[in-house]
């Protein structure tokens, strides 16, 4: 699973939130991708943050993602994007979309 996330880490992933059953394993794979990169290239000048939200509702996890998942101060970015992905569950994708749109409308 590390190979799946390594390109994100190599390209400056700043914050990763995982939600759902077994999301701790995904969270750990992202962390291990970061450790693997540090072993190859040394420590970066910013902290990559990861969180997992297995016990939260999807709505609460999306709220956290939108309001609290902010790159560390040392992460050099002029502008940054957020994206949310649902794998294999269109209902989750629709809920994430509704939640993110509702947050933006507030």
C-alpha positions in Angstrom: 0.0 0.0 0.0 3.0 2.3 0.6 3.6 2.5 -3.2 0.1 3.9 -3.7 0.8 6.9 -1.5 4.5 7.5 -2.2 3.8 9.8 -5.2 1.6 12.0 -3.1 4.4 12.2 -0.4 7.0 12.9 -3.1 5.0 15.7 -4.5 4.5 17.6 -1.2 1.5 16.0 0.5 0.9 18.3 3.5 -2.1 16.7 5.3 -3.9 13.4 4.9 -7.2 12.5 6.6 -8.5 8.9 6.4 -12.1 7.9 7.4 -14.0 4.6 7.5 -13.5 1.1 8.6 -9.8 0.1 8.6 -8.7 3.7 7.9 -5.9 3.4 10.5 -4.1 1.1 8.1 -4.3 3.6 5.3 -3.2 6.4 7.7 -0.2 4.2 8.7 0.7 3.5 5.0 0.9 7.3 4.4 3.1 7.7 7.4 5.4 4.9 6.3 5.6 6.5 2.9 6.9 9.6 4.5 9.4 7.7 6.6 10.6 5.8 3.5 11.1 9.1 1.7 13.0 10.6 4.7 15.3 7.6 4.7 16.1 8.2 1.0 16.4 12.0 1.0 16.6 13.2 4.6 14.1 15.1 6.6 11.9 17.6 4.9 11.6 21.1 6.2 7.9 20.7 7.0 5.7 18.2 8.9 3.4 16.0 7.0 0.3 15.6 9.1 -2.0 12.6 9.0 -5.2 11.8 11.0 -7.6 8.9 11.0 -11.3 9.2 11.9 -12.7 5.6 12.2 -15.1 6.4 15.0 -16.4 9.7 13.6 -19.3 10.2 11.2 -18.4 10.9 7.7 -19.9 14.4 8.1 -17.7 15.1 11.1 -14.6 13.8 9.3 -15.3 16.0 6.3 -15.7 19.0 8.7 -12.4 18.3 10.2 -10.8 17.9 6.8 -12.2 21.3 5.7 -11.6 23.3 8.9 -8.6 21.7 10.6 -6.4 20.0 8.0 -4.1 22.9 7.3 -0.4 22.6 6.2 2.3 23.2 8.8 3.8 26.7 8.8 7.0 25.4 7.3 5.2 23.8 4.3 6.2 26.1 1.4 3.2 26.6 -0.7 1.8 29.6 -2.5 -1.6 28.1 -2.7 -2.8 24.6 -2.0 -5.7 22.4 -3.0 -7.9 19.9 -1.2 -9.4 16.9 -2.7 -11.6 14.1 -1.3 -11.8 10.6 -2.7 -14.3 7.9 -2.0 -13.3 4.5 -3.2 -16.1 2.1 -4.2 -19.0 3.8 -2.5 -21.0 6.4 -4.5 -23.1 7.2 -1.4 -20.0 8.3 0.5 -18.9 10.4 -2.5 -22.2 12.1 -2.5 -22.1 12.7 1.2 -18.6 14.2 1.0 -19.7 16.5 -1.8 -22.8 17.6 0.2 -20.8 18.3 3.3 -18.0 20.2 1.5 -20.5 22.3 -0.4 -22.4 23.0 2.8 -19.2 24.1 4.5 -18.3 26.4 1.7 -21.7 28.0 1.7 -21.4 28.8 5.5 
